[in-house]
Amino acid sequence: MKLNIGCGDDIQQGYINVDIRPKGNIIANVINLPFKTNSVLEVRAIDVYEHLSFKVSKKVLKEWHRVLKKNGKLYIQTTSLEDLAKYILQSKNPKKIENAIARMFGGQTYTENSHFTSGHRMLFNKYLKELGFKNIKCRCGNFGNRTNMRVTAIKL
């Protein structure tokens, strides 16, 4: 079983698509998933982590770790705090700064479309190691308006 967490309109074939809104196969909060411990081969969380409070960022990673089987893969795409900061500081154009603010705080077009945290390479490495992940890779830059990061890790 593979999960597409916080799927929104991005319905993926071969995955159970989970969202807090009635968008996917299952309506559920990504902090408390309705799946058994060690039952999932892959957790895919594209553009969802930033929608959670920074106060629960470790808790949600722990939950995703819980449902993953040994050697299960975690795949996260989220905003990168360091790349957002660079983008804002290097922007000389008001439109680019507005765009960066929208990336930082979300589109705010519906209740769940606000951002409350951002990813950082150092924190992902720390949190995922503490939880028992290996092969942690954090890549920043060349996608998502150059302000996103992608994180992959394997559960030990």
N, C-alpha and C positions, 0 to 999 in steps of 0.2 A: 504494500500500500504506500502511495506517495501523496503528500498533502501540498496543496497550493493555498497557503495561508493568506488571508486578507485579499482574496482574489479580485474583489470588485467586478469589473467587466472583463477581466483577463481570465476567461475560462480556458483551462488547459486540459486537453485530452490525455487520458492515462493518469490523471490525478483526481483526488477528491478535493473539490474546490470549496473552501471554507471562507465565510465572511460573516461579519456581525450584522450585515444587512442581507435581505433576501436576494442574493446575487448568485450564489453557487449551489452546490449540492447540499451543504449543511450550514445552518445558521449557528454560529458559535463565537464566543469571545476567545481570541487567540491566547489569552492569559490562562484560560481554563478549558483545555481541549477535551472533547468527549471521546477520547481514544485511550486504549489500554497502554500501560507502560511497556516499552520495548516492542511496539507493534508496527512501527513505520520505517520504511526504507529511506525516505527523503522528506525533508521539510523545506519547502520553497516559499520564501517570504519576500516578495518583490514590492518595494515601496509601501511597506506596512509598519516597519519598526519605528519610523519617525512619527507615526500617529499615536504612539503610546507615550505615557508620561515617563520622563527620565527616572522617576521614582520606582517604576516597575521594570526598567530595562533588564536588570539582572534576573528578576523573577520570570519574565517571559522567556529569556534564554534558557533558564532552568526547566521551564515547562516544555519547550521544544526539545531539549535534551532528554527529558523524561519519556516522551513518546517514541523517540528514535531507538531503533534496534542497534546493537553493537555493529560498528562499521557503517552505520547510517550516515547519510550526507545532509548537512545543513547548508543552505544556500540563501544568503540575504543580499538584497540590494536596498540601500538607504542613502539618505543625504550624508555627505561627508563634511563634518564641521570644518576641518582644515581647508578643504577645497572651496567651500562656501566663503570662508574668510578671505582666501587669496583672490577669489573671483570679485568680491566686493571691493577689496583694497585696490585691485588693478583696474576696476571699471572707471572709465572716464565719461560714460554715457548714462544719463538718468534712466533710460529704458532698461539697461542691463542691471542697474541697481534695483529697480522695481522687480525685475525678473528674479534676482537673487533673494529679495525679501519674500516673494511668493514661494520660492523653493524652501526657504528657511521656515516659514510659518504656515505653509500649505495654501491651497487654493481657496479654502473657506467658502465653498459653494454649497455645502451641506454640513450637518453637524459633525460627522466623522472626518471631514476633510480639513483638519487643522493639524499642524505638526507641533510636537511637544518635546522632542529630543532630536539628536542627530548622532550619527555614528562617528567614531574616531578610532583609527587604527590601533593605538596603544590600549584603549579600553576594551575593544573587541578581543585583542590578543590576551589581555589579562583575564577578562571574564570567562572566555571560552576555555582557556587553560585550567582555570579554577574548577570549571564544571566537568572537565575530563574529556575535552576534545583534543584531537591531534591534527596534523597537516593543516593548520590554520593559515589561510591566505587572505590578505586584504589588499585589494587593488583599488586605487583611486584614479579619477581623471577621465579619460577619453570616452565618456558616455554620460547621458543625462545632463546635457548642458555643462559638462565637465565639472559638475558639483556632486556627483553620486559616487558611491563606493560599492564594491562587491566583495562579499565575504563568503568563503567556503571553509568548511571544517568537517571532520569525520569524528563520530563518537567512538571513544575507546571501548 
